Amino acid sequence: MDFKVDFLIIGSGIAGLTYALKVSPYGSVAIVTKKDRIESSTNYAQGGIAAVTSANDSFELHVRDTLTAGDGLCHRDIVELVVHDAPERISELIELGVPFSLREEEDRVSFDLGREGGHSRRRIVHARDLTGQEVERVLAEKVEALPGIKIYEHFIAIDLITRKKLRGSEGMLRGEKDICYGAYVLDTRNHQVHTFTSQATLLATGGTGKVYLYTSNPDISTGDGIAIAYRSGAEIANMEFIQFHPTCLYHPEAKNFLISEAMRGEGGILRLKDGSPFMEKYHPLKDLAPRDVVARAIDAELKRSGDDYILLDITHRDPDFIKNRFPNIYQKCLSFDIDIARMPIPVVPAAHYLCGGILTNKDGESTIERLFACGEVACTGLHGANRLASNSLLEALVFAHRAAQKSIKITKDKNILPASLPSWDTGNAVDSDESVVVSHNWDEIRRLMWNYVGIVRSNKRLARARRRIKLLKNEINSYYWDFIITSDLIELRNIATVADLIIECAIKRKESRGLHFNLNYPDKGGIKCERNTLVRRSRR
Ligand SMILES: Cc1cc2nc3c(=O)[nH]c(=O)nc-3n(C[C@H](O)[C@H](O)[C@H](O)COP(=O)(O)OP(=O)(O)OC[C@H]3O[C@@H](n4cnc5c(N)ncnc54)[C@H](O)[C@@H]3O)c2cc1C
């Protein structure tokens, strides 16, 4: 089937839904999302959103903390823009109905601000430890109430439709920019591929945690938007900067459950299995050191001791405080027989956040005209080499707002769409009778990335990973064209592409900086460091 809309949004997390609400008064909107509408990283965010809202904080301090975490690679203009925009975006969420936690002191009501690693002040606005769930719920409710927005659940975007794709590279004039006209999208319930034509297209597909064996991310985080944009020739940047969250619950049945950094902000202490604390050996801020330092410290301690996990201990705080401040974590741990008010929590690091992604400008525009990218899928210049905790929901809000303003402007100016677009061509593809190939390759990529391209890297490990991933990509590609596509196959092809991009960027960066640590280059590269590590597909 053919769908024609003014605004096509791929993804229904905080970035996609915020953009939808803002463009909706100016045209028809379609949101395609590959699972149920609320299934997103946003829905699992616990800690909150960083914003300057108190009298003892300042924009300068938030900017400084962000730049310090970013380790020399943040774009200062973008950091300033985001930090200054934050209070207004938070006010908008409150107006929409997000119930942020408040505190009352001397007849004055203010935000109950949380503190997280790398922040020099308490500045995290949160809704207890369910911030993301509340934000996602409120945004989804508002979107559902608008008749101009149509949501297509269980629709997975396959690839973009671009001018270059239609004409071929040879058909492009010298210096002519590529334009996005929409996307091919698979309805996973009836296996139909639909053509969505749009004046402006937003990729808001979130992160890439599933590229790694251990991750805090939900199953949807397979880097689809990055792989899709890369295949169309958009520029991709800084893929080597993967943030590993230091504390995911270690339990055989606890899939992807994160123990928020806010717990260390409230006094939680990291200990070895024998109960001894160890962070003072690694950083003056001890348990509140930046995430990369904490993750590497845990990695080093686990490698040294051979243990499977370390402990996060908050038992010295009042049990009522713990239950009230961390109701979600408390209940979840209790369901695994861990009473966090009485016993320390076993934790391990896991892939958590991608700082790189589709290169965008200050209006969320990619290097392809009319293709926007917002949220975790984008590389805006805010995070540099490392993300400051709770700056990502904020980044999604700020750039969804800016991208919406720009999209409204350009779509008002002129209609660029061709009269018709070709339908998806399945060629001679047949139904696959070898699903085992998909599950085997999926598992191999995620192990390979964990073992060779994880928290600590080396030239040898990266070279090995590159050789393996090229072979896997070739195998997956031939399989991809021979068989009728399924969502599993689409995601497998995407995680292979994203793994390849991470390895390529990691090989290009010949230094250790922020989240990228290479044993062969343990120091920063000084003036020779690259500001952005760029990759772009050279031919189609
Ligand atoms: C456990 C956890 C805790 C976190 N805590 C915090 C926190 O406290 N503060 C903070 O700032 N950040 C936090 N983060 C990070 C933050 O939640 C994410 O960066 C942010 O939510 C990303 O929002 P998004 O809209 O870009 O993507 P998501 O919220 O992940 O949404 C992506 C959407 O795209 C859809 N999608 C993906 N691929 C396709 C496709 N091919 N076709 C159609 N749809 C597709 C998905 O189904 C989903 O709807 C946390 C992340 C996790 C995982």
The ligand as an SDF file (V2000), in Angstrom:
LIG
                    3D

 53 58  0  0  0  0  0  0  0  0999 V2000
   17.4810    1.4390   31.2090 C   0  0  0  0  0  0  0  0  0  0  0  0
   17.7830    2.8140   30.7050 C   0  0  0  0  0  0  0  0  0  0  0  0
   17.8040    3.9040   31.5900 C   0  0  0  0  0  0  0  0  0  0  0  0
   18.0720    5.1970   31.1180 C   0  0  0  0  0  0  0  0  0  0  0  0
   18.0320    6.2520   31.9810 N   0  0  0  0  0  0  0  0  0  0  0  0
   18.1770    7.5080   31.4990 C   0  0  0  0  0  0  0  0  0  0  0  0
   18.0080    8.6460   32.3320 C   0  0  0  0  0  0  0  0  0  0  0  0
   17.6950    8.5240   33.5020 O   0  0  0  0  0  0  0  0  0  0  0  0
   18.1810    9.8880   31.7930 N   0  0  0  0  0  0  0  0  0  0  0  0
   18.5270   10.0680   30.4800 C   0  0  0  0  0  0  0  0  0  0  0  0
   18.6750   11.2240   30.0500 O   0  0  0  0  0  0  0  0  0  0  0  0
   18.6790    9.0020   29.6640 N   0  0  0  0  0  0  0  0  0  0  0  0
   18.5070    7.7360   30.1380 C   0  0  0  0  0  0  0  0  0  0  0  0
   18.6500    6.6760   29.2930 N   0  0  0  0  0  0  0  0  0  0  0  0
   18.8810    6.9310   27.8690 C   0  0  0  0  0  0  0  0  0  0  0  0
   17.5820    7.4100   27.2470 C   0  0  0  0  0  0  0  0  0  0  0  0
   16.5090    6.6880   27.8040 O   0  0  0  0  0  0  0  0  0  0  0  0
   17.5860    7.2190   25.7320 C   0  0  0  0  0  0  0  0  0  0  0  0
   18.7480    7.7740   25.1880 O   0  0  0  0  0  0  0  0  0  0  0  0
   16.3620    7.9080   25.1270 C   0  0  0  0  0  0  0  0  0  0  0  0
   15.1980    7.4420   25.7420 O   0  0  0  0  0  0  0  0  0  0  0  0
   16.3130    7.6640   23.6380 C   0  0  0  0  0  0  0  0  0  0  0  0
   15.1000    8.1670   23.1650 O   0  0  0  0  0  0  0  0  0  0  0  0
   14.7690    8.0200   21.6190 P   0  0  0  0  0  0  0  0  0  0  0  0
   13.4410    8.6220   21.4110 O   0  0  0  0  0  0  0  0  0  0  0  0
   15.9170    8.5090   20.8370 O   0  0  0  0  0  0  0  0  0  0  0  0
   14.7320    6.4330   21.3810 O   0  0  0  0  0  0  0  0  0  0  0  0
   13.8190    5.2880   22.0880 P   0  0  0  0  0  0  0  0  0  0  0  0
   13.1470    5.8060   23.2840 O   0  0  0  0  0  0  0  0  0  0  0  0
   14.6710    4.0810   22.2440 O   0  0  0  0  0  0  0  0  0  0  0  0
   12.7430    5.0160   20.9680 O   0  0  0  0  0  0  0  0  0  0  0  0
   13.1000    4.4030   19.7520 C   0  0  0  0  0  0  0  0  0  0  0  0
   11.8350    4.0600   18.9980 C   0  0  0  0  0  0  0  0  0  0  0  0
   12.1550    3.6760   17.6740 O   0  0  0  0  0  0  0  0  0  0  0  0
   11.4700    2.4760   17.3300 C   0  0  0  0  0  0  0  0  0  0  0  0
   12.2390    1.8230   16.2680 N   0  0  0  0  0  0  0  0  0  0  0  0
   13.5250    1.4260   16.2750 C   0  0  0  0  0  0  0  0  0  0  0  0
   13.8680    0.9380   15.0680 N   0  0  0  0  0  0  0  0  0  0  0  0
   12.7740    1.0340   14.2790 C   0  0  0  0  0  0  0  0  0  0  0  0
   12.4870    0.6890   12.9170 C   0  0  0  0  0  0  0  0  0  0  0  0
   13.3960    0.1240   12.1070 N   0  0  0  0  0  0  0  0  0  0  0  0
   11.2420    0.9400   12.4350 N   0  0  0  0  0  0  0  0  0  0  0  0
   10.2670    1.4730   13.2280 C   0  0  0  0  0  0  0  0  0  0  0  0
   10.4960    1.8130   14.5220 N   0  0  0  0  0  0  0  0  0  0  0  0
   11.7230    1.5980   15.0280 C   0  0  0  0  0  0  0  0  0  0  0  0
   11.3860    1.7270   18.6360 C   0  0  0  0  0  0  0  0  0  0  0  0
   10.4290    0.6990   18.5900 O   0  0  0  0  0  0  0  0  0  0  0  0
   11.0520    2.8920   19.5790 C   0  0  0  0  0  0  0  0  0  0  0  0
    9.6900    3.1980   19.4980 O   0  0  0  0  0  0  0  0  0  0  0  0
   18.3800    5.3790   29.7450 C   0  0  0  0  0  0  0  0  0  0  0  0
   18.3670    4.2890   28.8750 C   0  0  0  0  0  0  0  0  0  0  0  0
   18.0640    3.0220   29.3350 C   0  0  0  0  0  0  0  0  0  0  0  0
   18.0420    1.8750   28.3650 C   0  0  0  0  0  0  0  0  0  0  0  0
  1  2  1  0
  2  3  1  0
  2 52  2  0
  3  4  2  0
  4  5  1  0
  4 50  1  0
  5  6  2  0
  6  7  1  0
  6 13  1  0
  7  8  2  0
  7  9  1  0
  9 10  1  0
 10 11  2  0
 10 12  1  0
 12 13  2  0
 13 14  1  0
 14 15  1  0
 14 50  1  0
 15 16  1  0
 16 17  1  0
 16 18  1  0
 18 19  1  0
 18 20  1  0
 20 21  1  0
 20 22  1  0
 22 23  1  0
 23 24  1  0
 24 25  2  0
 24 26  1  0
 24 27  1  0
 27 28  1  0
 28 29  2  0
 28 30  1  0
 28 31  1  0
 31 32  1  0
 32 33  1  0
 33 34  1  0
 33 48  1  0
 34 35  1  0
 35 36  1  0
 35 46  1  0
 36 37  1  0
 36 45  1  0
 37 38  2  0
 38 39  1  0
 39 40  1  0
 39 45  2  0
 40 41  1  0
 40 42  2  0
 42 43  1  0
 43 44  2  0
 44 45  1  0
 46 47  1  0
 46 48  1  0
 48 49  1  0
 50 51  2  0
 51 52  1  0
 52 53  1  0
M  END
$$$$
